[in-house]
Amino acid sequence: MNHSAPSNLDKNQAQFKSTKKAIHRWLTLLLTTTLLCACQTTPFNDTAYPFVINSEKMAEQAVDKVIIAHVNLGSPSKHYLKNYEKTIDKEVIAQLESAGYTIENNTLFRKAWRDATRKYGEPFNPVTSQVNARAFQRVIYTAINTLKEQTDIKAVVFTDLIERQVAFGHHINRNAKWDGVSRKPKIKGAGTGISQGFDWSQTVPAASLSVTVYHVDGQRLFQSIGGLEVTRQLDPNKGGNGRFVRRDKLFTSQTNVRQGVNFALHPFVKMKGYPEKK
């Protein structure tokens, strides 16, 4: 027997240590980049989200080929919003392509994510609504690193539909303002009067788009949020003075969708007429 030859166990242990070190280096880089980018925020108007962009990294190498992730970077979107993810992604893709980005197929990313999930566990527990940070870090590292090693894709774009709480009562014209946009309340039933006793100061859910872009080497390139729609409408015939109820259909206004995505992508994709603070 040749005792000098390494056993399979030794090889596996060595491979595990190597992978562990790579994950540690990647996470360290990720944290460092996040802290650096946090210092590059730009002042805005009232409600526009303070975007973060890593201009230096983007200047080093052209980020021309990207994919749209099939999963959220954070917790999954609310169930009633998930049905609209493709609608919003369609507009994201259109704006990215109009800015010169090439949108590649995300099949390899999907497979790498699925395989990593089987190995490290589900990043999100739907029962507890908690993110398993350890599993998430390993899964995202594996999936993004697969793209780096096997493709010429430069970045992954995460598009999360998130819920915000907004109010109409703080504005004279009864507009809700958040994440750069302004929306009037939807009233159920044309010509129906609204009781003077209605509480306009209450908060209601609204949908926003959170966009985060990661380079395949693990550095965050960009993050911002744009407002889309208030997801409730006012039913004057409910609850005496009226009540906010869920809308039957969302994102029916292409203008509102386009504007929200504009805000969420700026300045990764330059928005015409962006309201810079003077």
Residue pairs with C-beta under 8 A, 6 or more apart in sequence:
6 14
22 141
22 145
23 137
23 138
23 141
26 141
26 145
26 218
27 137
27 141
27 218
29 217
29 218
29 219
30 218
30 219
30 220
33 54
33 57
33 218
33 219
33 220
34 220
36 54
37 52
37 53
37 54
37 220
37 223
38 52
40 52
40 53
40 54
40 55
41 50
41 51
41 52
42 50
42 51
42 53
43 50
43 277
44 50
44 51
44 180
44 275
44 276
44 277
45 180
45 275
45 276
45 277
46 177
47 177
47 178
47 179
47 180
47 181
47 227
48 179
48 180
48 263
48 274
48 275
49 179
49 180
49 224
49 225
49 226
49 263
51 222
51 223
51 224
51 266
51 267
52 220
52 222
52 223
52 224
53 221
53 222
53 267
53 268
54 219
54 220
54 221
54 222
57 215
57 219
57 221
58 221
61 154
62 154
63 101
63 154
63 155
63 213
63 215
63 221
64 100
64 101
64 102
64 154
65 101
65 102
65 104
65 152
65 153
65 154
65 155
66 96
66 101
66 102
66 103
66 104
66 153
66 154
66 155
66 156
66 157
66 213
67 103
67 104
67 105
67 106
67 109
67 147
67 153
67 155
67 156
67 157
68 89
68 92
68 93
68 103
68 106
68 157
68 159
69 106
69 109
69 156
69 157
69 158
69 159
70 106
70 109
70 110
70 113
71 113
71 158
72 158
72 160
73 158
73 160
73 210
73 212
74 131
74 160
74 162
74 210
75 124
75 129
75 131
76 82
76 124
76 126
77 85
77 160
77 161
77 162
78 161
78 163
80 231
80 246
81 161
81 163
81 207
81 231
81 250
82 161
84 161
84 250
84 251
85 159
85 161
87 251
87 257
88 159
88 161
88 209
88 228
88 251
88 257
88 261
89 159
91 257
91 258
91 261
92 157
92 159
92 209
92 211
92 261
92 264
92 265
93 103
95 258
95 261
95 262
95 265
95 269
96 103
96 157
96 265
96 269
97 103
98 269
99 269
99 270
101 269
104 151
104 153
108 146
108 147
108 150
108 151
109 143
109 144
109 146
109 147
109 156
112 142
112 143
112 146
112 147
113 139
113 142
113 143
115 142
116 138
116 139
116 142
116 143
117 123
117 135
117 139
119 138
119 142
120 134
120 135
120 138
120 139
120 142
121 132
121 135
122 132
122 135
123 131
123 132
123 135
123 136
123 139
123 140
124 130
124 131
124 132
124 136
125 131
125 132
141 218
144 156
144 214
144 216
144 218
145 216
147 153
147 156
147 216
148 216
148 217
153 216
154 215
154 216
155 213
155 214
155 215
155 216
155 221
156 213
156 214
156 216
157 211
157 212
157 213
158 210
158 211
158 212
158 213
158 214
159 209
159 210
159 211
160 209
160 210
160 211
160 212
161 207
161 208
161 209
161 210
161 228
162 207
162 208
162 209
162 210
162 225
163 205
163 206
163 207
163 208
163 231
164 178
164 179
164 205
164 206
164 207
164 208
164 227
165 203
165 204
165 205
165 206
166 176
166 177
166 178
166 203
166 204
166 205
166 206
166 230
167 176
167 200
167 201
167 202
167 203
167 204
168 174
168 175
168 176
168 185
168 200
168 204
169 199
169 200
169 201
169 202
170 201
171 177
173 184
174 184
174 185
174 200
175 182
175 183
175 184
176 182
176 183
176 185
176 204
176 206
176 230
177 183
178 206
178 208
178 227
179 208
179 225
179 226
179 227
179 260
179 263
180 226
180 227
180 260
180 263
180 275
181 226
181 227
181 228
181 256
181 259
181 260
181 263
183 206
183 227
183 229
183 230
183 256
185 230
185 233
185 234
186 230
186 232
186 233
186 234
186 247
187 194
187 233
187 234
187 236
188 233
188 234
188 235
188 236
188 237
188 245
189 235
189 236
189 237
192 236
192 237
193 236
194 234
194 236
194 242
195 236
195 240
195 241
195 242
197 240
197 241
198 234
198 236
198 241
198 242
199 241
202 244
204 230
204 231
204 232
204 244
205 230
205 231
205 232
206 227
206 228
206 229
206 230
206 231
207 227
207 228
207 229
207 230
207 231
207 250
207 251
208 225
208 226
208 227
208 228
208 260
208 264
209 225
209 226
209 228
209 260
209 261
209 264
210 223
210 224
210 225
210 264
211 222
211 223
211 224
211 225
211 226
211 264
211 265
211 268
212 220
212 222
212 223
213 220
213 221
213 222
213 223
213 268
214 220
214 221
215 221
221 268
222 268
224 263
224 264
224 265
224 266
224 268
225 263
225 264
226 259
226 260
226 261
226 262
226 263
226 264
226 265
226 266
227 260
227 263
228 251
228 256
228 257
228 260
229 250
229 251
229 253
229 256
229 260
231 246
231 247
231 250
232 244
232 245
232 246
232 247
233 244
233 245
233 246
233 247
234 242
234 243
234 244
234 245
235 242
235 243
235 244
235 245
236 242
238 245
251 257
262 269
262 271
262 272
262 274
263 271
263 274
265 271
266 274
267 274
